[in-house]
């Protein structure tokens, strides 16, 4: 019952469609992310195939993307990142078309994709927008840039205007001040070392992750087309942005994975042996990674599910406490509020520094007096 300005609206709008349609099941909550990932795969395949008569680079790009745990695991979570992936890949595709030949339809489509990206994950759309603008400016597509900007404003502008009218300065104080400025300058969530992305990428995707990084570098060396500059530029700017920001969460790099896969497919498209070798590596990585448990055993919180469902019969006036743990799944399975109790003053302070946690009073510092009560 508390208003929070935690996320842009696109994910929540989609959940309002898929939730009732599928009875607020786990499938219904996962569906928006899966759809966003599918859009990313579709445009990634098109980007990899541009300039070639063969469909195999696109097939390889899609297969390599799905073969990573980083992409496939996050694609079935109710998060904004899969939707951002779809918006980024669509934007790069339409920008590549405009770089070849100006056209109103492609410019409008680019603006729609960009606007949806803003509604999906706000400023995280920035790296793709910046790179698209630079590539189109170098091609002197000034009119296309203007049309795309206008279309993006028409798509995303009404929601931002409505939030400003309804909530005033408090909306921007949180949505921009807290979620952008403060998170970039202070580790409000997920304080982690600079190496967290590389270490996690290696631990999850191993040799395939290394191959994808090397493949993007190779693409820049062997192919200087607009597609390569768009893909490589967006990947580099995104990686720089997430490393510079003080708040570091691993799912921030999810949109980079299809970019790496497209670049690798472009680099491999010149030699059949490279295509076959990468396809074999992707198959092994898929079987040993995303296939099990992400796809075959998608429930990563079976214990929480059993506990939560058993507590649904608790008396209506009972207080359910989550002790010294952070487990949002429990709230979902219990179907009632569950607050986090902790005796650690530092943990309480860190959690309450998060605007959503503070507003909803989700975290309780377990003082002796409160425990007795």
C-alpha positions in Angstrom: 0.0 0.0 0.0 3.0 2.3 -0.2 3.9 4.3 -3.3 7.5 3.6 -4.5 9.3 5.0 -7.4 11.5 2.0 -7.9 11.2 1.1 -11.5 9.9 2.5 -14.9 6.5 1.1 -15.8 7.0 -1.2 -18.8 7.6 -4.4 -16.8 4.7 -3.6 -14.4 2.4 -2.9 -17.3 3.3 -6.2 -18.9 2.8 -8.0 -15.6 -0.6 -6.5 -15.4 -1.4 -8.2 -18.7 0.3 -11.6 -18.2 -0.5 -11.9 -14.5 -4.3 -12.1 -14.7 -4.1 -13.9 -18.0 -2.2 -16.8 -16.4 -3.6 -16.6 -12.9 -0.6 -14.8 -11.4 1.4 -18.0 -11.8 5.2 -18.2 -12.0 4.8 -18.7 -15.7 2.8 -15.4 -16.0 5.5 -13.5 -14.1 8.3 -14.9 -16.1 6.7 -14.3 -19.5 7.5 -10.6 -20.0 11.2 -11.3 -19.5 11.1 -14.2 -21.9 9.4 -12.0 -24.5 12.0 -9.3 -24.1 14.7 -11.9 -24.5 13.1 -13.2 -27.6 13.0 -9.8 -29.2 16.7 -9.4 -28.4 17.4 -12.7 -30.1 15.4 -11.8 -33.2 17.2 -8.5 -33.8 20.5 -10.0 -32.8 20.1 -12.6 -35.6 19.2 -9.8 -38.1 22.3 -7.8 -37.1 24.6 -10.7 -37.5 23.2 -11.6 -40.9 23.3 -8.1 -42.3 25.6 -7.9 -45.3 25.7 -11.7 -45.8 23.5 -14.0 -47.8 24.0 -16.8 -45.3 21.7 -17.3 -42.4 24.3 -19.1 -40.3 25.9 -16.1 -38.6 22.5 -15.1 -37.2 21.8 -18.6 -36.1 25.2 -18.8 -34.4 24.6 -15.4 -32.7 21.3 -16.6 -31.2 22.7 -19.9 -30.2 25.7 -18.4 -28.4 23.5 -16.0 -26.6 21.2 -18.7 -25.3 24.2 -20.8 -24.4 25.3 -18.3 -21.7 23.9 -18.6 -18.1 24.2 -14.9 -17.8 21.5 -14.3 -20.5 19.3 -17.3 -20.1 19.0 -17.3 -16.3 18.1 -13.6 -16.2 15.7 -13.9 -19.2 13.2 -15.8 -17.0 13.3 -13.5 -14.1 10.7 -10.7 -13.5 13.2 -7.9 -14.1 13.6 -4.9 -16.3 16.9 -6.1 -17.9 15.4 -8.6 -20.5 13.1 -5.8 -21.7 16.1 -3.5 -22.0 17.9 -6.2 -24.0 15.1 -6.2 -26.5 15.0 -2.4 -26.8 18.8 -2.2 -27.2 19.0 -4.8 -30.0 16.0 -3.3 -31.8 17.6 0.2 -31.7 20.9 -1.0 -33.1 19.1 -2.8 -35.9 17.2 0.2 -37.0 20.2 2.5 -36.6 22.2 0.2 -38.8 19.5 0.5 -41.5 19.5 4.2 -41.3 23.3 4.3 -41.5 23.0 2.5 -44.9 20.0 4.5 -46.2 17.8 7.2 -44.6 14.2 6.3 -44.2 11.3 7.6 -42.2 10.0 4.2 -41.2 13.3 3.1 -39.8 13.7 6.4 -37.9 10.3 6.1 -36.3 11.0 2.4 -35.4 14.3 3.5 -33.9 12.5 6.1 -31.8 9.8 3.6 -30.7 12.5 1.1 -29.6 14.4 3.9 -27.7 11.2 5.1 -26.0 10.3 1.6 -24.9 13.9 1.3 -23.6 13.4 4.4 -21.5 10.1 2.9 -20.1 11.9 -0.4 -19.5 15.1 0.7 -17.6 15.4 4.5 -17.8 19.0 5.7 -18.2 20.3 2.2 -18.8 19.2 2.9 -22.4 21.8 5.7 -22.5 24.8 3.7 -23.9 22.8 2.4 -26.9 21.3 5.8 -27.6 24.7 7.5 -27.4 26.3 5.1 -29.8 23.4 5.2 -32.3 23.5 9.0 -32.2 27.3 9.1 -32.9 27.0 6.5 -35.8 24.1 8.4 -37.4 25.8 11.7 -36.9 28.9 10.4 -38.7 26.6 9.3 -41.5 25.0 12.8 -41.5 21.5 11.4 -40.8 20.4 14.5 -39.0 16.8 14.3 -40.1 16.6 10.7 -39.0 18.0 11.6 -35.6 15.3 14.3 -35.2 12.5 11.9 -36.2 13.8 9.2 -33.9 14.1 11.6 -31.0 10.5 12.9 -31.6 9.1 9.3 -31.7 10.9 8.4 -28.5 9.5 11.5 -26.7 6.0 10.6 -27.9 6.4 7.0 -26.6 8.0 7.7 -23.2 7.1 11.4 -22.6 3.5 11.0 -21.5 4.4 8.7 -18.6 7.1 11.0 -17.3 4.8 14.0 -17.6 2.0 12.2 -15.7 4.4 11.2 -12.9 5.6 14.8 -12.7 2.0 16.1 -12.5 0.8 13.5 -10.0 3.9 13.3 -7.7 5.8 16.5 -8.4 9.4 16.8 -7.1 9.3 13.7 -4.9 9.2 11.6 -8.1 12.3 13.1 -9.6 14.1 13.2 -6.3 13.9 9.4 -6.1 13.7 8.4 -9.8 16.6 10.5 -10.9 18.3 11.7 -7.7 18.4 8.4 -5.9 18.3 5.8 -8.6 20.7 7.5 -11.0 22.9 10.1 -9.3 23.3 8.5 -5.8 23.6 4.9 -7.1 26.3 6.0 -9.5 28.3 7.8 -6.8 27.7 5.5 -3.8 27.4 1.7 -3.4 23.8 1.9 -2.1 23.1 -1.6 -3.3 25.5 -4.5 -4.0 28.8 -3.0 -2.9 31.2 -5.1 -4.9 34.8 -4.9 -6.1 35.6 -3.7 -9.6 36.4 -7.3 -10.7 32.9 -8.6 -9.8 31.6 -8.7 -13.4 34.6 -10.5 -14.9 34.8 -13.0 -12.0 31.1 -13.8 -12.2 31.1 -14.0 -16.0 34.0 -16.5 -15.8 32.4 -18.5 -13.0 29.1 -18.8 -14.9 30.1 -19.0 -18.5 33.8 -20.0 -18.4 35.5 -20.5 -21.8 32.4 -19.4 -23.7 32.5 -16.1 -22.0 36.2 -15.7 -23.0 35.4 -16.7 -26.5 32.7 -14.1 -26.8 34.9 -11.3 -25.5 37.7 -12.3 -27.9 35.1 -12.5 -30.7 34.0 -8.9 -30.2 37.6 -7.8 -30.4 38.1 -9.9 -33.6 35.0 -8.4 -35.2 36.4 -4.9 -34.8 39.6 -6.0 -36.4 38.1 -7.9 -39.4 34.9 -5.9 -40.1 34.5 -2.1 -40.0 30.9 -1.9 -40.9 28.3 0.2 -39.2 26.8 -2.9 -37.5 30.2 -3.7 -35.9 30.7 -0.2 -34.7 27.2 -0.1 -33.3 27.5 -3.5 -31.5 31.0 -3.0 -30.2 30.5 0.6 -29.2 27.4 -0.2 -27.2 29.1 -3.1 -25.5 32.1 -1.0 -24.5 30.1 2.0 -23.3 27.8 -0.2 -21.3 30.7 -2.0 -19.7 32.5 1.2 -18.8 29.3 2.6 -17.3 28.5 -0.3 -15.1 32.2 -0.5 -13.9 32.4 3.3 -13.1 29.1 3.2 -11.1 29.6 2.4 -7.4 26.6 0.2 -7.3 27.6 -3.0 -9.0 25.0 -5.8 -9.6 25.9 -8.6 -12.0 22.6 -8.6 -14.0 23.6 -5.1 -15.2 25.8 -6.9 -17.9 23.0 -9.0 -19.3 22.4 -6.6 -22.3 26.1 -7.0 -23.2 25.8 -10.7 -23.9 23.8 -10.6 -27.2 26.2 -7.8 -28.3 29.2 -10.1 -27.7 27.4 -12.9 -29.5 26.6 -10.8 -32.6 30.2 -9.5 -32.7 31.6 -13.1 -32.4 29.3 -14.3 -35.2 30.3 -11.5 -37.5 34.0 -12.3 -36.9 33.4 -16.0 -37.5 31.3 -15.6 -40.6 34.3 -15.4 -42.9 35.4 -18.9 -42.2 33.3 -22.0 -42.0 35.6 -23.7 -39.6 35.2 -20.8 -37.1 31.4 -21.1 -37.4 31.4 -24.8 -36.7 33.9 -24.6 -33.9 32.0 -21.9 -32.1 28.7 -23.8 -32.7 30.3 -26.9 -31.0 31.5 -24.7 -28.1 28.1 -23.2 -27.7 26.4 -26.6 -27.6 28.7 -27.9 -24.9 28.3 -24.7 -22.9 24.5 -24.9 -23.2 24.3 -28.5 -22.1 26.6 -27.9 -19.2 25.2 -24.5 -18.3 21.7 -23.1 -19.0 20.1 -26.4 -19.7 20.3 -27.6 -16.1 19.2 -26.2 -13.8 18.0 -23.0 -15.4 15.6 -24.6 -18.0 15.0 -28.1 -16.7 14.8 -27.1 -13.0 13.7 -23.4 -13.1 12.6 -23.2 -9.4 15.7 -21.9 -7.6 13.9 -21.5 -4.2 12.2 -24.8 -3.6 12.7 -24.6 0.2 11.2 -21.1 0.3 8.3 -22.3 -1.7 7.5 -25.2 0.7 7.9 -23.0 3.7 5.9 -20.2 2.2 3.0 -22.4 1.2 2.9 -24.0 4.6 2.5 -20.6 6.2 -0.5 -19.6 4.2 -2.7 -21.3 6.8 -1.2 -19.3 9.7 -3.7 -17.2 11.6 -4.6 -13.8 10.0 -3.2 -11.9 13.0 0.1 -13.8 13.0 3.3 -12.0 12.3 5.7 -13.8 9.9 9.3 -12.9 10.4 12.2 -13.6 8.0 15.2 -13.8 10.4 18.7 -12.6 9.3 18.0 -13.4 5.6 17.0 -11.7 2.4 14.5 -13.9 0.6 11.8 -11.9 -1.4 10.4 -15.2 -2.7 9.0 -16.0 0.7 6.7 -12.9 0.6 5.3 -14.2 -2.7 4.7 -17.7 -1.6 3.2 -16.8 1.8 0.9 -14.2 0.1 1.2 -11.7 2.9 3.8 -9.2 4.1 7.0 -10.7 5.5 9.4 -8.3 7.2 13.2 -8.9 7.5 14.4 -8.9 11.1 18.1 -8.5 11.8 20.2 -8.0 14.9 22.9 -6.5 12.7 22.8 -2.7 12.9 24.9 -2.4 9.7 22.6 -4.7 7.7 19.6 -2.7 8.9 21.3 0.5 7.9 22.3 -0.8 4.5 18.9 -2.2 3.7 17.1 0.9 4.9 19.3 3.1 2.6 17.3 1.6 -0.2 14.4 3.8 -0.9 11.8 1.0 -1.5 12.9 -0.8 1.7 12.7 2.3 3.8 9.3 3.5 2.5 7.7 0.1 3.0 9.4 -0.5 6.4 10.4 -3.9 5.2 13.4 -4.2 7.5 13.3 -4.2 11.3 16.3 -3.7 13.5 15.8 -6.4 16.2 16.4 -4.5 19.3 15.9 -6.3 22.6 12.7 -4.3 23.2 11.3 -5.2 19.8 12.1 -8.9 20.3 10.4 -9.0 23.7 7.3 -7.3 22.1 
